[in-house]
Amino acid sequence: MEREINTTKILGDWIPRKVVKEFFGYGNTTMATFAEDYDIRKAKVGRRIFYSYSDVLRVIKNGIVD
């Protein structure tokens, strides 16, 4: 399944870290803490990091982002 958010492709259940970072307005350190604090699965491919779209969506739906 492939979805698109503002010309950024979400492949399967993975979304680029950059997109999540920009959406929340977080910096690099906050993104690392965010992923750890809310059990967001991540995958690294080369130099790029991807987050689980469903995990990020779960955090938003539950309204648990500070």
MARZA-20169 format. One record per residue (C-alpha): residue in one letter; residue number from 1; x, y, z; chain. Coordinates in Angstrom, 2 decimals, decimal comma, always signed. Example, Ala and Ser with C-alpha at 12.3 -4.5 7.8 and 13.67 -1.06 7.14 Angstrom:
<lovexs>
<lovex><r>A</r><k>1</k><u>+12,30</u><v>-4,50</v><w>+7,80</w><c>A</c></lovex>
<lovex><r>S</r><k>2</k><u>+13,67</u><v>-1,06</v><w>+7,14</w><c>A</c></lovex>
</lovexs>
This chain:
<lovexs>
<lovex><r>M</r><k>1</k><u>+0,00</u><v>+0,00</v><w>+0,00</w><c>A</c></lovex>
<lovex><r>E</r><k>2</k><u>+1,37</u><v>+3,40</v><w>-0,93</w><c>A</c></lovex>
<lovex><r>R</r><k>3</k><u>-0,02</u><v>+6,70</v><w>+0,34</w><c>A</c></lovex>
<lovex><r>E</r><k>4</k><u>+1,10</u><v>+10,23</v><w>-0,26</w><c>A</c></lovex>
<lovex><r>I</r><k>5</k><u>+1,42</u><v>+13,17</v><w>+2,12</w><c>A</c></lovex>
<lovex><r>N</r><k>6</k><u>+2,43</u><v>+16,46</v><w>+0,54</w><c>A</c></lovex>
<lovex><r>T</r><k>7</k><u>+4,29</u><v>+14,69</v><w>-2,28</w><c>A</c></lovex>
<lovex><r>T</r><k>8</k><u>+6,10</u><v>+12,45</v><w>+0,22</w><c>A</c></lovex>
<lovex><r>K</r><k>9</k><u>+5,46</u><v>+8,80</v><w>-0,38</w><c>A</c></lovex>
<lovex><r>I</r><k>10</k><u>+4,71</u><v>+6,51</v><w>+2,52</w><c>A</c></lovex>
<lovex><r>L</r><k>11</k><u>+5,77</u><v>+3,04</v><w>+1,55</w><c>A</c></lovex>
<lovex><r>G</r><k>12</k><u>+3,77</u><v>+0,40</v><w>+3,33</w><c>A</c></lovex>
<lovex><r>D</r><k>13</k><u>+3,90</u><v>+1,41</v><w>+6,97</w><c>A</c></lovex>
<lovex><r>W</r><k>14</k><u>+7,05</u><v>+3,54</v><w>+6,78</w><c>A</c></lovex>
<lovex><r>I</r><k>15</k><u>+7,35</u><v>+7,33</v><w>+6,66</w><c>A</c></lovex>
<lovex><r>P</r><k>16</k><u>+10,61</u><v>+9,28</v><w>+6,39</w><c>A</c></lovex>
<lovex><r>R</r><k>17</k><u>+11,90</u><v>+10,76</v><w>+9,65</w><c>A</c></lovex>
<lovex><r>K</r><k>18</k><u>+12,19</u><v>+14,16</v><w>+7,98</w><c>A</c></lovex>
<lovex><r>V</r><k>19</k><u>+8,43</u><v>+14,27</v><w>+7,36</w><c>A</c></lovex>
<lovex><r>V</r><k>20</k><u>+7,58</u><v>+13,37</v><w>+10,97</w><c>A</c></lovex>
<lovex><r>K</r><k>21</k><u>+10,15</u><v>+15,88</v><w>+12,23</w><c>A</c></lovex>
<lovex><r>E</r><k>22</k><u>+8,67</u><v>+18,69</v><w>+10,12</w><c>A</c></lovex>
<lovex><r>F</r><k>23</k><u>+5,08</u><v>+17,76</v><w>+11,02</w><c>A</c></lovex>
<lovex><r>F</r><k>24</k><u>+5,73</u><v>+18,07</v><w>+14,75</w><c>A</c></lovex>
<lovex><r>G</r><k>25</k><u>+8,28</u><v>+20,88</v><w>+14,41</w><c>A</c></lovex>
<lovex><r>Y</r><k>26</k><u>+10,86</u><v>+18,88</v><w>+16,35</w><c>A</c></lovex>
<lovex><r>G</r><k>27</k><u>+14,64</u><v>+19,05</v><w>+16,18</w><c>A</c></lovex>
<lovex><r>N</r><k>28</k><u>+17,00</u><v>+16,08</v><w>+15,94</w><c>A</c></lovex>
<lovex><r>T</r><k>29</k><u>+17,32</u><v>+15,49</v><w>+19,68</w><c>A</c></lovex>
<lovex><r>T</r><k>30</k><u>+13,59</u><v>+15,77</v><w>+20,31</w><c>A</c></lovex>
<lovex><r>M</r><k>31</k><u>+12,88</u><v>+13,32</v><w>+17,49</w><c>A</c></lovex>
<lovex><r>A</r><k>32</k><u>+15,15</u><v>+10,72</v><w>+19,06</w><c>A</c></lovex>
<lovex><r>T</r><k>33</k><u>+13,45</u><v>+11,17</v><w>+22,43</w><c>A</c></lovex>
<lovex><r>F</r><k>34</k><u>+9,99</u><v>+11,12</v><w>+20,82</w><c>A</c></lovex>
<lovex><r>A</r><k>35</k><u>+10,66</u><v>+7,76</v><w>+19,15</w><c>A</c></lovex>
<lovex><r>E</r><k>36</k><u>+12,00</u><v>+6,26</v><w>+22,36</w><c>A</c></lovex>
<lovex><r>D</r><k>37</k><u>+9,36</u><v>+7,68</v><w>+24,73</w><c>A</c></lovex>
<lovex><r>Y</r><k>38</k><u>+6,39</u><v>+6,61</v><w>+22,61</w><c>A</c></lovex>
<lovex><r>D</r><k>39</k><u>+7,74</u><v>+3,26</v><w>+21,35</w><c>A</c></lovex>
<lovex><r>I</r><k>40</k><u>+7,84</u><v>+4,33</v><w>+17,71</w><c>A</c></lovex>
<lovex><r>R</r><k>41</k><u>+9,42</u><v>+1,60</v><w>+15,60</w><c>A</c></lovex>
<lovex><r>K</r><k>42</k><u>+12,16</u><v>+2,79</v><w>+13,28</w><c>A</c></lovex>
<lovex><r>A</r><k>43</k><u>+14,24</u><v>+1,40</v><w>+10,46</w><c>A</c></lovex>
<lovex><r>K</r><k>44</k><u>+17,47</u><v>+2,69</v><w>+9,01</w><c>A</c></lovex>
<lovex><r>V</r><k>45</k><u>+18,21</u><v>+2,29</v><w>+5,32</w><c>A</c></lovex>
<lovex><r>G</r><k>46</k><u>+21,55</u><v>+3,72</v><w>+4,36</w><c>A</c></lovex>
<lovex><r>R</r><k>47</k><u>+21,67</u><v>+7,14</v><w>+5,97</w><c>A</c></lovex>
<lovex><r>R</r><k>48</k><u>+17,89</u><v>+7,56</v><w>+6,10</w><c>A</c></lovex>
<lovex><r>I</r><k>49</k><u>+15,67</u><v>+6,77</v><w>+9,06</w><c>A</c></lovex>
<lovex><r>F</r><k>50</k><u>+12,03</u><v>+5,78</v><w>+8,68</w><c>A</c></lovex>
<lovex><r>Y</r><k>51</k><u>+9,34</u><v>+5,60</v><w>+11,35</w><c>A</c></lovex>
<lovex><r>S</r><k>52</k><u>+6,34</u><v>+3,34</v><w>+11,52</w><c>A</c></lovex>
<lovex><r>Y</r><k>53</k><u>+3,40</u><v>+5,34</v><w>+10,18</w><c>A</c></lovex>
<lovex><r>S</r><k>54</k><u>+0,90</u><v>+3,38</v><w>+12,29</w><c>A</c></lovex>
<lovex><r>D</r><k>55</k><u>+2,92</u><v>+4,04</v><w>+15,47</w><c>A</c></lovex>
<lovex><r>V</r><k>56</k><u>+3,03</u><v>+7,79</v><w>+14,78</w><c>A</c></lovex>
<lovex><r>L</r><k>57</k><u>-0,68</u><v>+7,77</v><w>+13,97</w><c>A</c></lovex>
<lovex><r>R</r><k>58</k><u>-1,40</u><v>+5,91</v><w>+17,25</w><c>A</c></lovex>
<lovex><r>V</r><k>59</k><u>+0,39</u><v>+8,66</v><w>+19,19</w><c>A</c></lovex>
<lovex><r>I</r><k>60</k><u>-1,63</u><v>+11,36</v><w>+17,41</w><c>A</c></lovex>
<lovex><r>K</r><k>61</k><u>-4,97</u><v>+9,57</v><w>+17,81</w><c>A</c></lovex>
<lovex><r>N</r><k>62</k><u>-4,37</u><v>+8,99</v><w>+21,51</w><c>A</c></lovex>
<lovex><r>G</r><k>63</k><u>-3,39</u><v>+12,63</v><w>+21,96</w><c>A</c></lovex>
<lovex><r>I</r><k>64</k><u>-0,31</u><v>+11,77</v><w>+23,96</w><c>A</c></lovex>
<lovex><r>V</r><k>65</k><u>+2,14</u><v>+14,18</v><w>+22,34</w><c>A</c></lovex>
<lovex><r>D</r><k>66</k><u>+3,26</u><v>+16,96</v><w>+24,67</w><c>A</c></lovex>
</lovexs>
